[in-house]
Amino acid sequence: MKSLLLITIILAANLLYAQNLVPNDSFENFSFCPSGLNDFIKVENWYTPTTGTSDYYNSCNNGQVGVPYNNVGGFQYARTGYAYVGIYVLSYSSNLREYIQVKLFDSLKYNKKYRVSFFVNKHNSHRPAINKFGLYFSIDSFYITNNLVLTFNPQISYNDFITDTLNWTLIEGIYQAIGGERYITIGNFCDEANTDTIMTGGIYSSSSYYYIDDVYVGLDTTVNTTEHPLTKINIQVFPNPANEFIHVTANLSVDAIFELYDMLGRKILLQELSNFQTSISIKNLFFGLYYYKIIKDKAIIKSGKLLIVK
């Protein structure tokens, strides 16, 4: 009964936030529980545009592709929900790359601006951290019969080293459409010569592997507020899913406000954030999916989903 309620909540939330053009944006929907690596076909809507074997992770699996424990020393909670995907973004022995692709609910409109974002997290066991990650818009889908680097020019790109194995790193940008774009592809679009690396903790030195979660493409409807650059204020909200408490931490004193909303858009909690870490009780809230915003000086500096479990 609780599983049915969770599915209903997620479906209702997707309808409420219909401005996101990405189907199955947090990879929760699947045809069958993944049984092992190279089982990306089990996740709904998404597919691989090359012969690369991207991976699907879900807490329904208790082994190699589980959440949070998974293959060869991997450990990571989903940013939201219970699932995410994983791809190889670099291999020193070849130009091996893996990508994920999806068809948007609707085509992008000429000259309209779209807010684009997704989150990545470095695998614990792979030492190389890279500085290239991107999202590529295309009018048509494509399938390349090899697993090498795609040398497209991604319209959304991230050029800083992504080393965090604990928290999810946000990649975001604004894209002005040429019109007709219907597909997005995510991965590393640079060859080895144009991808810089630094070595971090781990046991594998010849390849780099990252998780991906929470992909968003929607009209940029910002009117009177703009988001602060998240590179300046690094805010984390955890755990997620949560039970009795959530904790909000920042790399500087944010002096901001935390607001929590239910699926109907009703504000049900407001908490001032004035320290480097604030603990917020959610003991009296019902099980379900919620949305939070952190606001400073009338600007949204962080937002996301929060799953409360009992």
C-alpha positions in Angstrom: 0.0 0.0 0.0 2.8 2.4 0.9 4.6 1.6 -2.5 1.3 2.4 -4.3 1.0 5.7 -2.4 4.6 6.6 -3.3 4.0 6.0 -7.0 0.8 8.1 -6.8 2.7 10.9 -5.1 5.5 10.9 -7.7 3.1 10.9 -10.6 1.1 13.7 -9.1 4.2 15.7 -8.5 5.3 15.3 -12.1 1.9 16.6 -13.2 2.2 19.6 -10.8 5.6 20.4 -12.2 4.8 19.9 -15.8 7.2 22.7 -16.9 10.0 20.0 -16.7 10.2 18.7 -20.3 12.3 15.7 -19.2 10.3 12.4 -18.8 11.4 10.2 -15.9 13.7 13.0 -14.8 15.0 11.2 -11.7 15.0 7.7 -13.2 12.4 6.3 -10.7 10.2 4.6 -13.4 11.4 1.3 -14.7 10.0 -1.7 -16.6 11.8 -4.3 -14.5 14.2 -4.0 -11.6 17.8 -3.9 -13.0 19.6 -7.2 -12.4 23.2 -6.1 -13.0 25.5 -3.8 -14.9 24.8 -3.0 -18.5 21.0 -3.2 -17.8 20.1 0.4 -18.8 17.3 -0.9 -20.9 15.2 -1.4 -17.7 14.8 2.4 -17.1 11.8 3.9 -18.9 12.1 6.7 -21.5 15.9 6.8 -21.5 18.3 5.0 -23.8 21.9 4.9 -24.9 22.8 6.7 -28.2 25.9 4.6 -28.8 27.0 1.0 -28.1 28.3 2.1 -24.7 26.7 0.2 -21.8 25.4 2.8 -19.4 24.2 1.5 -16.0 20.9 1.8 -14.1 20.9 1.8 -10.3 17.8 1.3 -8.1 17.2 0.4 -4.5 15.1 -2.5 -5.7 18.4 -4.3 -6.4 20.3 -5.6 -3.4 23.6 -6.3 -5.3 25.7 -4.9 -8.1 23.3 -2.0 -9.1 21.7 -1.3 -5.7 21.2 2.1 -4.0 23.1 3.1 -1.9 25.5 0.2 -2.1 26.5 -0.9 -5.6 29.2 -2.2 -7.9 32.8 -2.5 -6.9 32.9 -0.3 -3.9 30.3 2.2 -5.0 28.2 3.9 -2.4 25.8 6.8 -3.0 22.2 7.7 -2.1 20.0 9.0 -4.9 19.7 12.8 -4.8 15.9 12.3 -4.8 13.9 9.1 -4.7 15.6 5.7 -5.0 17.4 5.6 -8.4 20.1 7.1 -10.6 22.2 6.2 -13.6 26.0 5.8 -14.1 28.3 6.3 -17.1 32.0 6.1 -18.0 33.2 9.5 -19.0 36.9 8.7 -19.5 39.2 5.8 -20.3 43.0 6.1 -20.6 43.2 2.9 -22.7 40.8 4.2 -25.4 38.4 7.0 -26.1 35.6 4.9 -24.5 32.6 7.0 -23.5 29.1 6.3 -22.3 26.1 8.6 -22.7 22.4 8.8 -21.9 19.7 10.2 -24.2 16.0 11.0 -23.9 13.2 12.5 -26.0 11.6 15.6 -24.4 7.9 15.9 -23.8 7.8 18.7 -26.4 10.1 20.5 -28.8 11.8 23.7 -27.7 10.4 26.9 -29.1 12.3 29.4 -31.3 14.2 32.0 -29.4 12.8 30.9 -26.0 15.2 30.6 -23.1 15.3 27.4 -21.1 16.7 26.6 -17.7 18.7 23.4 -17.8 20.2 21.4 -15.0 21.3 18.0 -13.8 23.3 16.6 -10.9 26.4 14.4 -11.0 28.5 12.5 -8.4 31.9 10.9 -8.7 32.1 7.1 -8.1 34.1 6.3 -4.9 36.4 3.7 -6.5 37.5 5.5 -9.7 40.5 7.9 -9.0 40.4 10.3 -12.0 38.1 13.3 -11.6 37.4 15.1 -14.8 36.6 18.7 -15.7 34.3 18.1 -18.7 30.6 17.3 -18.5 27.9 18.5 -20.9 24.3 18.3 -22.2 23.7 18.4 -25.9 20.4 19.4 -27.6 19.5 17.9 -30.9 16.4 18.1 -33.2 16.6 14.4 -34.0 17.8 11.3 -32.1 20.8 9.4 -33.3 22.6 6.1 -32.8 26.3 5.7 -33.3 27.6 2.1 -33.7 30.7 2.5 -31.5 31.4 3.4 -27.9 33.8 6.2 -28.5 33.7 9.9 -27.8 30.9 12.0 -29.4 32.5 15.2 -30.6 29.4 17.3 -30.5 29.5 20.8 -29.0 27.3 20.6 -25.9 25.2 23.8 -25.4 25.4 23.3 -21.6 28.9 22.5 -20.3 30.7 22.3 -17.0 34.5 22.9 -17.0 35.5 22.5 -13.3 36.8 19.4 -11.7 34.1 17.3 -10.1 35.7 15.5 -7.2 32.8 15.2 -4.7 31.9 11.6 -3.9 29.5 12.5 -1.0 27.3 15.3 -2.3 25.7 15.8 -5.7 27.3 18.5 -7.9 24.9 20.8 -9.8 25.5 21.4 -13.5 23.2 24.1 -14.9 22.8 26.8 -17.5 20.5 28.8 -19.7 19.9 27.8 -23.3 18.3 29.9 -26.0 16.6 27.5 -28.4 16.9 27.6 -32.2 13.6 25.8 -32.3 12.7 22.2 -32.8 15.1 20.6 -30.4 13.5 17.5 -29.0 16.3 15.3 -27.6 19.0 15.7 -25.0 22.2 13.7 -24.6 24.4 13.8 -21.5 28.1 12.9 -21.0 31.6 14.0 -21.8 32.0 15.3 -25.3 35.7 15.8 -25.2 38.5 13.4 -26.1 41.3 12.5 -23.8 43.5 15.3 -25.1 40.9 17.9 -24.2 39.8 16.4 -20.9 41.9 17.3 -17.8 42.0 15.0 -14.8 43.2 15.0 -11.2 43.7 11.9 -9.1 41.5 11.5 -6.0 40.8 8.5 -3.7 39.9 5.2 -5.1 41.4 2.0 -6.5 41.0 2.3 -10.3 43.3 4.7 -12.1 42.6 4.0 -15.7 39.0 5.2 -16.0 36.5 7.8 -14.6 32.9 7.0 -13.7 30.0 9.3 -12.6 26.4 9.0 -11.4 23.7 11.2 -12.8 20.3 12.2 -11.2 17.5 14.8 -11.5 17.6 16.2 -15.1 15.6 19.3 -15.8 14.7 21.3 -18.9 12.1 24.0 -18.6 11.2 27.5 -19.7 13.1 30.2 -17.9 10.2 31.9 -16.3 12.2 33.9 -13.8 10.5 37.3 -13.3 11.6 39.2 -10.3 14.1 36.8 -8.8 17.4 35.4 -10.0 19.3 32.5 -8.5 22.6 33.3 -6.8 25.6 31.4 -8.3 25.8 28.1 -6.5 29.5 28.1 -6.9 29.7 30.8 -4.3 27.2 29.3 -1.8 27.4 25.6 -1.5 24.3 24.4 0.3 23.4 20.8 1.2 20.1 19.5 2.4 20.3 15.9 3.9 19.4 13.2 4.4 17.1 12.6 1.5 14.9 10.5 2.0 14.5 11.8 5.5 12.5 10.7 8.5 12.6 12.9 11.7 15.1 15.6 10.9 16.8 17.3 7.9 20.0 19.3 8.1 20.9 22.3 6.0 24.6 23.1 5.8 26.4 25.9 3.9 30.0 26.9 3.3 29.3 30.3 4.7 26.7 31.9 6.9 23.7 32.3 4.5 21.2 34.1 6.7 18.4 32.7 4.6 15.0 31.1 4.8 14.1 27.5 4.2 10.5 26.9 2.9 8.9 23.5 2.4 5.8 23.0 0.1 3.5 20.0 -0.4 2.3 18.7 -3.8 -0.4 21.2 -4.0 2.0 24.1 -3.6 1.0 24.9 0.0 3.7 26.3 2.2 3.8 24.0 5.2 7.1 24.9 6.9 9.3 28.0 7.2 12.6 28.0 9.0 15.3 30.7 9.3 18.8 29.6 8.5 21.4 31.7 10.3 24.2 29.3 11.0 26.5 27.1 9.1 24.3 24.2 10.0 20.6 24.1 10.9 18.6 21.1 11.9 14.9 21.1 11.1 12.3 18.7 12.6 9.9 17.0 10.2 8.5 14.6 12.7 5.0 15.9 12.3 4.9 15.8 8.5 3.2 13.0 6.5 5.0 10.5 4.3 5.4 11.8 0.8 7.2 14.0 -1.7 7.8 17.7 -0.9 9.5 20.6 -2.6 11.8 23.0 -0.8 13.3 26.5 -1.6 16.1 28.3 0.2 15.7 32.1 -0.3 18.1 34.9 0.5 17.4 38.6 -0.3 14.3 37.5 -2.2 16.3 35.3 -4.5 16.1 31.5 -4.7 19.6 30.1 -4.0 18.7 26.4 -3.9 15.6 24.3 -4.6 14.8 20.7 -4.9 12.6 17.7 -3.9 12.5 16.1 -0.5 11.1 12.6 0.2 9.8 12.0 3.7 9.5 8.4 4.8 8.0 6.9 7.9 
